[in-house]
């Protein structure tokens, strides 16, 4: 088989084997073609492409990755293969490798603007912000099509870098290119929200709806921007938008959560709960199912591996004392961070994600990988973590890391930073679970769409926190949300003392702060302290089964 027509016929036979379901035979035929003839021959590309399809169909990610790498070598200027390879590497948590492949392409084709844009996206996801900005700028210099997309993405990058003025400038540049570019309008409105500019944010969301009346995100954000009044037309607008969304399940989910919030504001609790339940039923269609036994085993494994003996062996002895704020989602962590950030010695870092990113890239499979980890590896991860913080905040103030689910990794934190200061936020469990159920959250929180599963996860979280507090109680300060909103000053004074800081009245005047707030609590934490959310579960007691009463009786 050395004539082009022979290769073409063999490739067609492989296609027929594939389409008839004879996958093993198709795979063998494709491999024979992929290794036959001269590099660059059309049949080799076709055979490798079919192999990649076979491996995707068979759910064999490692072979798919290897075949896509072979395709980028066979067709070294074929951008689409780099795109597919990058997407797959991201799904398995190896976007750092995708960066390397794009750099290989750009070494050959430095004038390829789209490749600079694509690698910039990867740099940003890996928190390599300076490199991301440089890559976007190069894409723009090379005249990339749809330049407004590059400007808008630069805005997102600057926003993540806590540089709101630069972010706003980038969004405005995008809009100068295309005044109706909705992502830039939506991102700019979100930046106004994060900065506490309510009127400006709402004005932009309404501008988006004037361009696209069915934009679900803009209408939903208006619902969250303020408390809904009796004479508001917003519930009706949301109901109409849900009907118009039709088969768009994600839009219906987002709008149903927003409608639930609006009805809750109006104290129409039965209707609100029905909308929240409908939203969560839609969420279950996009989120992997929650496995209680796997969760219990995973928490048990953390408790087993991160024991006193391991901590003693693994401790780096570092004197650095970063500040972590963690606990269940919706437990008051954002509120605590904003109170602290009003102090001149502290800057709010928000949900940095630095630690979880390092774990995914350097400690896989986690937590088993830590069993015999060398001290030098932990020291390097510690330095990488500190470098990530310094990129976010080069100033001398302490920066908070408010990623709630860092509570999973406190054993690792204690080993890397023996002097770490850990603030654990907790809340009435029934209120906490209900607040999670009332919020559209990411697919990583598979428990969130079911109250019973959320209660189960909450108990596992308590089990793990009890373990950490028994191992290193001196590092953990517990902030009870209900106590904080009821009587803030004594608790805040004690918290500042834990951090080695003097009292500052500004901490009780935190709503005036101009700090960026990058969580779902963006508007709640800009209100003065109130107790409305304490005991909120009682409004929904008829609809939540025994969850609230069980915890209330236990307490």
Number of C-alpha atoms within 10 A of each C-alpha: 11 9 8 13 11 12 20 15 13 19 23 14 15 25 21 13 17 21 11 10 11 13 19 12 13 24 22 13 20 27 17 15 22 26 13 15 17 11 14 13 15 16 25 25 20 19 27 24 19 22 26 23 15 20 18 16 12 12 11 12 17 14 16 25 19 12 20 23 20 18 24 21 17 18 19 17 16 13 17 12 19 24 18 16 24 26 15 20 20 16 10 11 13 16 22 16 15 22 21 13 19 23 16 16 21 17 10 12 13 15 15 18 21 18 24 25 24 21 25 30 23 23 23 21 16 19 21 16 23 15 15 26 23 16 23 27 20 20 24 20 12 15 14 20 12 12 18 24 21 26 26 28 26 29 29 24 26 23 22 20 20 19 15 21 12 17 25 23 17 25 28 20 19 26 21 13 14 15 13 15 18 20 17 26 23 22 21 28 26 23 25 20 22 24 20 23 14 17 13 15 26 22 13 20 24 15 17 23 17 11 12 13 13 17 19 21 17 25 24 23 20 20 23 19 17 14 15 19 12 13 8 12 10 20 20 11 13 23 16 13 21 22 10 13 18 10 10 10 16 16 21 24 24 22 30 27 27 31 29 28 25 25 22 19 17 17 13 13 19 16 14 24 23 14 22 25 21 16 28 25 14 19 24 17 12 13 18 13 14 18 11 14 8 10 15 16 12 14 16 14 13 19 18 12 17 23 14 15 9 16 19 13 13 23 18 19 14 15 11 14 17 19 19 25 28 26 27 24 21 23 26 26 26 28 25 23 25 27 22 25 23 23 22 13 13 20 21 24 26 23 21 19 17 18 20 16 16 17 17 14 14 14 18 13 11 12 16 13 13 18 12 10 13 11 14 11 14 22 19 12 17 22 13 15 16 16 14 20 19 13 15 18 17 11 11 10 13 19 24 25 24 23 23 23 17 22 21 19 16 25 24 21 22 26 24 27 22 22 18 22 22 27 25 23 23 21 21 20 22 26 20 26 28 22 17 21 23 23 20 20 17 11 15 9 16 20 25 29 28 20 21 16 18 23 21 16 23 20 14 19 19 14 15 19 19 13 18 23 16 12 16 15 13 13 18 20 18 17 23 16 22 19 14 20 19 12 11 16 15 10 16 20 16 16 19 16 12 16 18 9 15 11 15 15 11 16 23 18 15 24 21 14 17 15 19 21 24 18 13 15 16 20 19 16 21 19 12 12 18 12 13 8 14 18 16 16 22 14 15 15 15 12 14 17 12 13 19 22 15 11 13 13 7 6 8
